[in-house]
Amino acid sequence: MVSGTIGLDGRTVARLGFGAMRITGPGIWGEPRDPDEARRVLRRAVELGVTFVDTAHSYGPEVSERLIGETLSPFPDDLVVATKAGLQRGGPSSWVPDGRPQTLRRDVERSLELLRTERLDLLQLHAVDPRVPLEESVGTLVELRDEGKVDLIGLSNVSVDELERARELTPIVSVQNRYSLGDRSSEDVLRASERLGIAFIPWYPLGAGSVADDSAVAQIARNRGATPFQVALAWLLARSPAMLPIPGTSSVAHLEENVAAAGLELSEDELDALAG
């Protein structure tokens, strides 16, 4: 079971969530190879105590949200389902920022339908569109919240300056940036989130499996009878109280392995070995 919690402006979730990007096809495009297994993963995540599921309208597109709605709706009271708007897809592995108000509104209306809910628990701007002022994109999310279609607002792929600009318009409860043992380029955003009491959601938390090649990680894993991926997730949880990792998978076995990492507490010596 998942242990430890983090607050999201009055709502409390377990500190290890589930990222639902991988329950789609190759290149995060189209249907998953095994839709039944994808549904089993979602149900098992909830059974294991996961109370934060992260998705996006662009995953599939629409596929991840639809599977979550079909499988988990009506959502348990303690489950927060976060989604994102602001990235458009031209094909497999193609991601194009689109923060225009009309696009964000269109995506949110469709997300509500797919997730089978009347209000999105958490809506995150998926990326800043260089063609659209950040204030205009975030302002649209604020309008959607004021209309009762969104509860909480977050950001993704932002700098500290962009976070501060957004906070001038509305409370921000989460920031989702790329971060892992091997990629700490968002360290300043993590520390700002920690200081401001904002949940930091690291995407790509396992570096697409590259952590398995880290000798220090491998040694700790052998000593602990764990996997390198469990060590990497335990490191993230120890890195900051603001951290809310969302490892994703399309396999129940891998899900169970990830969730078990929440119970792995690294020693100071082990953390020092991973300090980098």
HELIX and SHEET records of a PDB file:
HELIX    1   1 ALA A   20  ARG A   22  5                                   3    
HELIX    2   2 PRO A   26  ILE A   28  5                                   3    
HELIX    3   3 PRO A   35  GLU A   47  1                                  13    
HELIX    4   4 VAL A   63  LEU A   72  1                                  10    
HELIX    5   5 PRO A  101  LEU A  115  1                                  15    
HELIX    6   6 LEU A  134  ASP A  146  1                                  13    
HELIX    7   7 VAL A  160  ARG A  167  1                                   8    
HELIX    8   8 GLU A  187  LEU A  196  1                                  10    
HELIX    9   9 GLY A  207  ASP A  213  5                                   7    
HELIX   10  10 SER A  215  ARG A  224  1                                  10    
HELIX   11  11 PRO A  228  ARG A  239  1                                  12    
HELIX   12  12 VAL A  252  ALA A  260  1                                   9    
HELIX   13  13 ALA A  261  GLY A  263  5                                   3    
HELIX   14  14 GLU A  268  ALA A  273  1                                   6    
SHEET    1   A 2 THR A   5  LEU A   8  0                                        
SHEET    2   A 2 ARG A  11  ALA A  14 -1                                        
SHEET    1   B 7 PHE A  18  GLY A  19  0                                        
SHEET    2   B 7 PHE A  52  ASP A  54  1                                        
SHEET    3   B 7 VAL A  80  ALA A  85  1                                        
SHEET    4   B 7 LEU A 120  LEU A 125  1                                        
SHEET    5   B 7 VAL A 150  SER A 156  1                                        
SHEET    6   B 7 SER A 174  ARG A 178  1                                        
SHEET    7   B 7 ALA A 199  TRP A 203  1                                        
SHEET    1   C 2 LEU A  87  GLN A  88  0                                        
SHEET    2   C 2 VAL A  96  PRO A  97 -1                                        
END                                                                             
